[in-house]
Each structure stands twice: as structure tokens, then as C-alpha cells.
Amino acid sequence: MGLTRQYLRYGPAALFGLVGSARGNAAFVALRGERGRCVAVPACEHVFVWDTRKGEKVLILKGLKQEVSCLCPSPDGLHLAVGYEDGSIRVFSLLSGEANITFNGHKAAVTALQYDHLGGRLVSGSKDTDVIVWDVINESGLYRLRGHKDAVTQVLFLKEKNLLVTSGKDTLVKWWDLDTQHCFKTLVGHRTEVWGMALISKEKRLITGSADSELRVWDIAYIQEVIDPDEPESKKSKGSSPRAEDDAEDDETLELDEHPEERLVKCSKVGSIMREGRDRIVTLATDQTGKILACHGTDAVLEVFSVLSEEEVQKKVEKKMKKAKKKAKQNSEEEPERSVELSLQEEIQRVTNIRASSKIKSFDLILSPKGELKIVLLLQNNIIESYNLNLSAQVPQAVRVSKITIGGHRSDVRTLAFSSDNIAILSAAAESVKIWNRSTLQCIRTMDCEYALCSLFVPGDRQVIIGTKTGKLQLYDLASGSLVETLNAHDGAVWSIALSPDQRGFVTGGADKCVKFWEFEFVKDESSVQKRLSMKHVRILQLDEDVLCVRYSPNQKLLAVSLLDCTVKIFYVDTLKFFLSLYGHKLPVLCMDISYDGTLIATGSADRNVKIWGLDFGDCHRSLFAHDDSVMYLQFVAKSHLFFTAGKDSKIKQWDADKFEHIQTLEGHHQEVWCLALSPNGDYVVSASHDKSLRLWERTREPLVLEEEREMQREAEYEESVAKEEQPVVAGETQGETGLAGKKTIETIKAAERIMEAIELYREETAKLKEHKAICKAAGKEIPFPVNPILRAYGNITPSAYVLEVFKKVKSSELEESLLVLPFSYVPDLLRLFNEYIHLGSEVELLCRALLFLLKIHFGQITSNHMLVTVIENLKKTTISRVSEARDVLGFNMAGLQYLKREIEAKDEVTFFADATDRFEEKKRKRKKKEKMVLAVL
């Protein structure tokens, strides 16, 4: 094979220009023990933690490729669970910023996450309609709950009982008993999707929000389990004793049998609270204490409600009773006392409405012990706002404390440009122009502008010119950050601007079917002494169609103009005479560029193709199918025939215009890429997308070989297809409400392969050992045994110990799925090895989990295999004894910990009483002092 041409790889260098993505939710996190100051927000595939007081980024939790769709902080405040678009969940430590645990179970985006009150379990809901409960401590999935017919929107644990409530877009609210893992109740009182849920009043009430302006309130009553007297003895659960029951209990039992789902919980609708918003609810949540309820729709208003506690409700009722008695006395009516009840509107009172500066996407709230409510809002236009609300005030008013905006644009960036020294980057959107420092990624200047469509740095990099949607050219001075001049250049949008190679002027193309030539000149203002830079209109080229793009050839002899009629016309610059017409695209050419030597022109079109033409005769060298959607931007790398294209399919691709090869794809953006810019030295690419992010890509020194790149692409496609394949099933099991939590991924297949390889090595080594013993016996002396290099690498361990080592390295969350794809031929060996390990007392917990799972999935084959009868018998004895030993150790440790807890509490109580006495004495002293002062005054 001859030498292939090598290219240098471009890799991701940074993501900037983004405050927070609107796809996920914002959440307060406790950093360094301080609550209500730092907020975590999704930022494409990462999570940014912002300090709202300083407006600084304090931590970045780095993701892989997929976009973040959901966040949930743990109750202890040390971890943050992050759900992604591909259904994976990663648990990050907020102390180190590392992802410790990964859960793979969902096939689509994670839409809801919730920890239980201890933080030991995590429940996730997804667009794939499944709900999965995960064990965070053991780092594994417990079970999958199926029942919803559409995406799950909210999941809530109930502290009191082991219950779970889930809501979905299928208009249902489902109640799950986690002890038996089944759905025992479904609320069907909603006409439209249930978008949010919240528990209030110490989990005695449930509030649901749907597509109307009504918040439905449901009362929750827990029912003590009653035993049915008619139930036969055999069916009763273990440990239940027959007991005599009263008539009342009999009646209750009969009543419950009519509604069997009400054996655990009774849930009845109490009424509704009306929101002011008319559209669907987007987020409905309470603070941790459950005293404050807040919600918002698709608009910019957050509605805050206060929920009265039981004591407050009692006080109000007593007040009402007094009033009622007074009234009865005045009217001298001898009527029996009626019970006074509070209306729902009195129990859940509206506090205030907070109007944000733009549409709200999500919020989080924290109630401080002093009664101050802190609210953080993530807005649609790349802003985080935080508000304080003093609830003790007569009329609570929300005060905006901070606003994080400097880090990005409010709308999509439509044009980018690099300065000639490769240091400054210009980005312009519908409302502002920003100048960024490439090395620090800090925003140096922000200047207000009209809707920008194209831009360039004026030679010298001290001024920039922006072409706008209204047809104006705006000239800005970077030193002062001010708008120097505005010219009405075109009657329609200025779609394109190109600097002339001699750097004395530039050319613009607009929607008014004109190409205009401009020159730089110095003019003297009446007010100032110094001259300033200005633009002078020199010539005009009138055409028949709207101009979409203009480019000069490097020798400044030719001008290429792309028109709305899908052609590219080439003109001589000096005489403006027509030279060539490049036709062949089926849709308009949106972007183009001419190579540094003026021999090639590459055109990118809305028909998804890129065509490479010779500029001598206008012949089409090759047509490449470039993107899955419109090609939005195209630019050659300096001093080469390589070029980059950006597409609406969210990809950036690099091509070789000589060999017509696709070199590499830069994947990172999650939505349409609008534009890109290459640095003059070709080392950097910056791109802007509809996901509000700007990304910087850097040319590395790593060579890129096309064959290897294609191979990696094929592998990635195979790995993706594995996850989409049919999931393996357990023989003899029908698909019910519950299932295995995990899913088959490339990692689980690799783990199963590693186990298989380890067992094969164990078989080979044991066979070799037998042979070696026979040889030694025949020879009558000890012959050295050659040790397997793998076993030597592990420190000369035995083959069986090696199998255990491999087993221990399988991720806890992938264990079941790995065993599920393991062929049965390896199971007998595994069971024999398990017996050996458990007998030695090593890794009892892990092995019992694997053993029980293998027995469950291969029950038929194991029980029908006579060879395994003795193995199973031995396993039964050793497992029971070892598990009871482990249980005794745990019990002893628990008792010890409880004893220590009691000791500490006893000590604390002593100090507490001492403190109380001191405080009482202090109060006494103060009172005496006050009395003395009063006497002195008198």
C-alpha cells in the first residue's frame, strides 16, 4: 500500500457563549455548604454551576456527547443526578466534579428524576414511557415499571409509605406500590396531558397541573390494611393471625373489596385552584418544606402560592368559629353549631406573580429559615435571573437580585468573523455584537446592533462592519465600543459581505438584487479634529435575482455572485462584464468560497449538496452529498484545498477539494449550525448554532488517517445499532408491569465477553494442570509448570481467582444484562466456581446476586441437568451459612452504631441543658436591668 495523504485532526477546544440551555431544568445546589447561592443549569452536553451572586461559573460537570435533559440534586447536597437525551443517567460528585456512577436503562430522553428522602434510591421517568428505580448505593438498577402509554412527565416518592406517584402525557397519574412493584391505582380525572405534580401538606395532598389553567388538588388518605374474614387461611400472608373484627371493620372490608385499588391509599379530588395563565403548565414545584408552591406556563410569569400548615389552618378555623358564634348571638338564633371549614383558596393562598424579562423555561426555589424565599429562573433567551421574596412583608414584592447575561447572546448568532491576528472573534445576533478573546473565551465588548446577517473586521482590526436584515451597514469602533456610522446600503437584507483582497474596500450583496462596491475613506467630522474611518459607495452591479452570497477571487479579477435562481454568476471586477454561469444546483446556493490560488470555487446549497467547480472554465469537478439538510456555510482553510461546511443537520464537516474526500465530521452541536469562521492561519474553527452555543475547534498535531476514521465511524454505528436491537428476554417470562432495569449496550456485551474469556482461560489452565500432574507422576519428579502470562500479570494468581477478579470488575449496573447475554454453556462452570468462592467467604453479596439471577433466567436448564444437582445442593448449604454470617455481622454493626448514636445524643442533651440554663439566666438578668431602668425613669 502506498503512502496515503495525512491530514491533521481538528478537535473540540471549548464551548462558550452559553449561559444555560432551555432543554433541561435549573436546580439550586449546595457548594461548600452554602444553600441558595449556586445554581446548576444544563449547557448542551455539560452542566454549568453558576454563582448567582458573583455571576461567575464555579464548576463545569463535563458530559460526553448527548444533550442534558434533566437535573436532580441529592438530598445531602453532595451529588447531582443528570439525565441525558439518549436515556443515560450520570451521578456527579459536586465536590470533585467527577461522574462516579452511570445508569443505562432508558431508550429515549430522561424527562424526570427524583431521589427518595434518604438519597439511597433514584427514580427516573423517560420519553420511552418507562419508569426505572435505581439503587444509588449499590450502583445498580432495581426494576423497571411499565404502564404509561406516553412520555412520563413527573415522578415523586412518598416518604410515609414505600409508594411512588408518576404522571404522564397520557393524561394518567399512576400510583405504584414499590414493595410489590405494581400499579395499584390510576387517577383518570384529567382531560389533557398531566405536565406537573407536587406534594404538599406533609404528603396529605397532591396537586396536578395539565394543559388548562386549573391546578387540581387531591386529598391523600392512607388506609391501614385490614384482613378479609372471608379469605381462606391458606391465602393469608405469613405471620398473619386470625382475629375477631368489629362490624365496622367488616363493613370497611366489604367496601374496600368493591374498590380493591383503595387498599393502600384513598385519593379523592377536593377542588381546584385557578392559575392566571391560560396555557399549559410547564413546571409545577414546591420548595423542600412544602410551604411554597410555584408554577409557570409558556409565558414569562411565575405564580407563587403559600400553603398553610396544619397549625395555621387550625388557628384560622378557630377564628372563623368565633366570628360565627358572635354572629349567631347578634341574630339571637338558637341554631346548632355548624362545623366551619376553610375553602381551598384560603388554605392555598396566592402570594404574588413574578414577571421575568423573557419566557421562563424552568425554576427552583429555596425557603431560608428567616422566611425569605430565593427563586432562580432559567429563561428561554440564555439568561439566569434570581429573585428574593420577603414573605413576612404585608404585600410581598419580588426583588431581582441578579441576572447572568454577559456570557452569551439573547438570540441565535447569525454571523461570525476572526480578526487578522487570530485572537479576537466577532459574533453577532439579532440584538448585539460581541467580541471574544479566543484564548480566554471572555467577552471583551458587547455593542447593541440591529438584526445582524453578515460581518467583517476592517483591516487593522480596530473597527467592525455589520450588515443587517433591514439593509443597513453599521460601523463600530472597538476601542470605545460605540456605533460610529450607519449607512442605508440596500433596500432589502444585506445577505453577504466580502473584503476585497487589496483590503481597500469591500462588496455587499442584498435582497434588492444589487451588488454594491464600497471603499474605505477617512472623513473629518465637524465636531472632532481627528479624521475617522468611513465607507464610500463606489459602484453598483444590478442583477435579475436576489443576491445571497458574494466572494472575490484572491487576485481580485473575478467576483462570484450566488443568486436566488440557484445559479452562481462570475463577473470581471474591473468591467463588471459577465464571465461564467455555474448552474446545476436544484435549490439556491447559500454559501460559497474560492480557494487561495483562485483555481477552485466550492458552492453549498439548500439542496444539501456541495459542488466543486474549476474557475477557469466553470466545469463541475464533483458534486458531493454533504449534509442531511441545507448547507449553511462553507469556507476554505488558508493556503490549502481543504474546506469546512456547516449544515442544518447540526454537523460540521471537513472535505478535500482535490481528492473529493470527506475527511472528518466535527460533532458537538445539538441543533442547526448557522455559521462558522476559520482563523486566518487555519488553526481554529469557531461555529454558532441554534442551541445558543459557540464552539471553538482547534487543529491538533495528531495525524488523521482516512481508513482509520472510516473504521471508527463503522464501530460507532455498530455500537448505536446494538442499543436499538431487541433486548434479550428471560425464558418463560411474559412482559408484565415490571422488568429488568438495565438495557443491552456495547459495554454489557463486552463485559459478557470478558467473563467468557476468563472461563475459557480457567478451563484451559485446569486441563493443563491435570496434564502437568500426570507428566510429573510419570516422570517421578517435579517438572516446572509454565504460568500463563495473564495470570502472572495479576501476580501469579490461580485461574479461579482470575475469574473472580474479572467478575468484580463488571460494573454493578451492568451485571444482570451481562449475565443475560452469557451463553448457558458457561453457566455450569460459573456455578461450580461460585460454590468455591462462597465457601471461602469472598464477595458473598456480589456472588449471591449473580447466583440468584442465573437461577432465575436458566431455571429450566439448571433443574433438568443431573450433573448440576450436587453443585446446587452444595451451593444451598454454603450460601445459607455464609449469608446468615453476613447478616449477623451487619446486625452487630448496626447495634454498635445505634449504641454510639445514643451515647452522642446523651452528651448533646447535657450540653443542650447547660446552654438552656445559661440562656434563662441571661434573660433574667436582662429583665432585672430593664425593670431598674423603668424605675429610674419613673
Secondary structure, DSSP 8 states (H G I E B T S, - for coil): ------EEEEEEEEEES-S--SSS--EEEEETTEEEEEEEEEETTEEEEEETTTTEEEEEE---SS-EEEEEE-TTSSEEEEEETTSEEEEEETTT--EEEEEE--SS-EEEEEE-TTSSEEEEEETTS-EEEEETTTTEEEEEE---SS-EEEEEEETTTTEEEEEETTS-EEEEETTTTEEEEEE---SS-EEEEEEETTTTEEEEEESSSEEEEEEEEE------TTS-GGGS-TT-------HHHHHHHHHHHHSGGGGTEEEEEEEEEE-S--S---EEEE-TTSSEEEEE-SSSEEEEEEE--HHHHHHHHHHHHHHHHHHHHHTT-----------HHHHEEEEEEEE-SS-EEEEEEEE-TTSEEEEEEEETTS-EEEEEEETTSSS--EEEEEEE-TTS-SS---EEEE-TTS-EEEEE-SSEEEEEETTT--EEEEEE-S-EEEEEE-TTSSEEEEEETTSEEEEEETTTTEEEEEEE--SS-EEEEEE-TTSSEEEEEETTSEEEEEEEEEEE-SS-SSEEEEEEEEEEEE-SS-EEEEEE-TTSSEEEEEETTS-EEEEETTT--EEEEE---SS-EEEEEE-TTSSEEEEEETTSEEEEEETTT--EEEEEE--SS-EEEEEE-TTSSEEEEEETTSEEEEEETTTTEEEEEEE--SS-EEEEEE-TTSSEEEEEETTS-EEEEEEEEEEE-HHHHHHHHHHHHHHHHHHHS-----TT----SEE-S----HHHHHHHHHHHHHHHHHHHHHHHHHHHHHHHHHHTS-------HHHHHTTS--HHHHHHHHHHHS-GGGHHHHHHTS-GGGHHHHHHHHHHHHHHTSSHHHHHHHHHHHHHHTHHHHHT-GGGHHHHHHHHHHHHHHHHHHHHHHHHHHHHHHHHHHHHHHHHHHHHHHHHHHHHHHHHHHHHHHHHHHHHH-
